[in-house]
């Protein structure tokens, strides 16, 4: 795999996370999605601290596909400003990374 990354986002509804994950999988923009939660998020929003129960979505992809993944998340996400963060994978099992690469469209 050339440049594997994990893209993370958070949503309030599990069905939204599942729908987004399936959409990205069907478009071959990600090889895998992990849906975790609910968990609690605390954050600043419009001048005050908010607390929200959220579902966390972790998407396995390649850096070359990030812009397309980012655009798709932004278009489908219910939040005004969704979290869309990419974290590099610095090491990984060669077999797993080869599997990921084989599942992505380029």
Secondary structure as UniProt FT lines:
FT   STRAND          4..11
FT   HELIX           14..26
FT   TURN            27..28
FT   STRAND          32..45
FT   TURN            46..47
FT   STRAND          48..62
FT   HELIX           63..65
FT   HELIX           66..76
FT   STRAND          85..88
FT   HELIX           94..103
//
